Amino acid sequence: MFRALLIAAGLCLLPAAARAQIPGLEEWSEAIVMGMNSRWEGPRVDPPAPSPRPALPVAAESLIAPISVHAGPGVDPELVAGALSALEGTFAALEREGWGQPVSDGGRGGTGGFDLYLVSGRAERASGEPDPSVAWSFLDAVSSFAVVDPTVEPDALEACVADAYAQALLLATDPAEARAWRRATASFLAWRLTGRWGCEERVIDQQREPWRSWIGGAAGDGAGGALFLAMLSSRHDRDTGSFVRDVWQLARQRTWEGDGLRASPDLWEAIEAAVEKAGDDLIETIEDFAVARWFGGDPSREGHAALPPLRALPPEATAPAHVELSWDDLPEHTRPVDPPIEPFGTAYARVDTSEAPPGSVLRIWMRGEYGVRWSVVAVRRGREGRELTRLSAPPRNEPRSYLVLELLDDTDEVLVAVTNLSSRLPDADEPDENVRSFHLILSEHAGE
C-alpha cells in the first residue's frame, strides 16, 4: 500500500495535460489516498433540516451586542423592547459563563449578528431553528436563529427568550446532538438565568410523571430533563453550570467524510465518562436522583430536599406514589405499574408505618419484567418527614429483588423507589425498547 501511495503521489505531480492522457488516473489516485484515511464506523445522524426564516423586518437592534429582534407591525413596541433587553442579558450571561456565541449567519437575517423573531401561531412558544450547515467551521456547526411567541405571558417573556436563544446556541454548538438534549439544556439554562424552568416549565410534568426517561422520553420533547441537569450540576459543580457546559464541549466532533454527522460521543456518553472521571458512578447517580426528586415540589417534603434545584420547584411539581398503603393494609400484592417505566424512570410506593408495633419488619419483593436491570431502594422516614436511613438491593439483570427492612422506633413511613436502569446507556436519538413494568409484594412481620 505504501508503494502504491508513492506512485499515486508521483503521478499527481505530472502536468495536468499529461495526467489527462491516462484514463482513470485521477480516480485511481484519489482511491489510493482515501484508502489510507481512517473511516468512521460509528453511528451517524442526519444534519438538522434548515428552517426558513420568518419574513419580518428588524424592530430593534442592540447597541451593546451583535443581536437584533424582528417583529411584525402588530407587535407591541414595549414587548419588542422587553425581548431585546432579555436577549441582551442572556447573550452576555452565557458568554460570560463560557458558552460562547452562536456561529455567524453571514447576514441571513439582514443584520450583522444573531436574530430573534417574534412570531405567533407556531407549535412551540420558544425554539431555536437551524440554517444550512457551516462548511468553514473546524467542528460540526450550523448557524441558527431563535423564535418566540409574542403572546407569552409578560412574566414568562424573559425565560422564553433565554430558552429560545439557548436552544439556538446549542444547535450551533453541536448540530449532531439530539433535540431532546437541546431542549433540556436550554430549560436548565433559562432556570439558572431567570428562575423559571424554561418557557413552558415542563419540569412540572416531568415530576408528575416520574416514569418518564430523563431525556429521550422527557416531558415537552425533552424540556423536562432540565431537572436532571440541574441536579447533576449541584452534584458536580456546586450549581455553577460548568459541568453541563463542559460535557457539551466534550461531545462535540468533526465529520470530514461520509454522509450525515458523527453521533458519538453523545451527551449520555460524555456524562458517563465525566462522572467516572470525577470518581462517581452514573448508575449510583441515577439511583440517588430517584430518591432525591421525591422531596421536591410538595411543601411538606421540600424542606428535606438534599439539592437546591429541588427546593426551587413549584408545589405542583410533586412526584406521585404508584401506591399508598397503611400498615393494616398489609400484606399487599400491588398492580403492575402502568404506564410502564422508561429507562432511568422511577415509580414510588409509600407505606405508613406509624401504627406498626415496635420491632416490626417490612418485607419487600419486587418482580419486574425481563431485559433490564432494576434498582430498588427503601427509605425510612421519620415523624417530620426527613430521611433516616436507606437500604438498597444491588442492581442486577435478574428481575427479582428482596429487601427486609427493620423499622426503627421513629420510622413513620417507608418510601420504596423502583428505577428502570435499562440494559444499556440510553440514546436520545433513538426510540428505546427498554420500557418495562413491575409489581411489588409488601408484607409485614410484627415484632414482640
Residue, then its C-alpha position, 0 to 999 in steps of 0.5 A: m500500500f505504501r508503494a502504491l501511495l508513492i506512485a499515486a503521489g508521483l503521478c499527481l505531480l505530472p502536468a495536468a495535460a499529461r495526467a489527462q492522457i491516462p484514463g482513470l488516473e485521477e480516480w485511481s489516485e484519489a482511491i489510493v489516498m482515501g484508502m489510507n484515511s481512517r473511516w468512521e464506523g460509528p453511528r451517524v445522524d442526519p444534519p438538522a433540516p434548515s428552517p426558513r426564516p420568518a419574513l419580518p423586518v428588524a424592530a430593534e437592534s442592540l447597541i451593546a451586542p451583535i443581536s437584533v429582534h424582528a417583529g411584525p407591525g402588530v407587535d407591541p413596541e414595549l414587548v419588542a423592547g422587553a425581548l431585546s433587553a432579555l436577549e441582551g442579558t442572556f447573550a452576555a450571561l452565557e458568554r460570560e459563563g463560557w458558552g460562547q456565541p452562536v456561529s455567524d449567519g453571514g447576514r441571513g437575517g439582514t443584520g450583522g449578528f444573531d436574530l430573534y423573531l417574534v412570531s405567533g401561531r407556531a407549535e412551540r412558544a420558544s425554539g431555536e431553528p437551524d440554517p444550512s450547515v457551516a462548511w468553514s467551521f473546524l467542528d460540526a456547526v450550523s448557524s441558527f436563529a431563535v423564535v418566540d411567541p409574542t403572546v407569552e405571558p409578560d412574566a414568562l417573556e424573559a425565560c422564553v427568550a433565554d430558552a429560545y436563544a439557548q436552544a439556538l446556541l446549542l444547535a450551533t454548538d453541536p448540530a449532531e446532538a439530539r433535540a431532546w438534549r437541546r431542549a433540556t439544556a436550554s430549560f436548565l439554562a433559562w432556570r439558572l438565568t431567570g428562575r423559571w424552568g424554561c418557557e413552558e416549565r415542563v419540569i412540572d410534568q416531568q415530576r408528575e410523571p416520574w416514569r418518564s426517561w430523563i431525556g429521550g422520553a422527557a416531558g415537552d420533547g425533552a424540556g423536562g430533563a432540565l431537572f436532571l441537569a440541574m441536579l447533576s450540576s449541584r452534584h458536580d459543580r456546586d450549581t455553577g453550570s460548568f459541568v453541563r457546559d463542559v460535557w457539551q464541549l466534550a461531545r462535540q466532533r468533526t465529520w470530514e467524510g461520509d454522509g450525515l454527522r458523527a453521533s458519538p460521543d453523545l451527551w449520555e456518553a460524555i456524562e458517563a465518562a465525566v462522572e467516572k472521571a470525577g470518581d462517581d458512578l452514573i448508575e449510583t447517580i441515577e439511583d440517588f436522583a430517584v430518591a432525591r426528586w421525591f422531596g421536591g415540589d410538595p411543601s411538606r417534603e421540600g424542606h428535606a430536599a438534599l439539592p437546591p434545584l429541588r427546593a426551587l420547584p413549584p408545589e405542583a411539581t410533586a412526584p406521585a406514589h404508584v401506591e399508598l398503603s397503611w400498615d393494616d393494609l398489609p400484606e399487599h400484592t400491588r398492580p403492575v405499574d402502568p404506564p410502564i417505566e422508561p429507562f432511568g424512570t422511577a415509580y414510588a410506593r409509600v407505606d405508613t408505618s406509624e401504627a406498626p408495633p415496635g420491632s416490626v419488619l417490612r418485607i419487600w419483593m419486587r418482580g419486574e419484567y425481563g431485559v433490564r436491570w432494576s434498582v430498588v431502594a427503601v427509605r425510612r422516614g421519620r415523624e417530620g418527614r426527613e430521611l433516616t436511613r436507606l437500604s438498597a438491593p444491588p442492581r442486577n439483570e435478574p428481575r427479582s429483588y428482596l429487601v427486609l427492612e427493620l423499622l426503627d422506633d421513629t420510622d413513620e413511613v417507608l418510601v420504596a423507589v423502583t428505577n428502570l436502569s435499562s440494559r444499556l446507556p440510553d440514546a436520545d436519538e433513538p426510540d428505546e425498547n427498554v420500557r418495562s413494568f413491575h409489581l411489588i409484594l409488601s408484607e409485614h412481620a410484627g415484632e414482640 
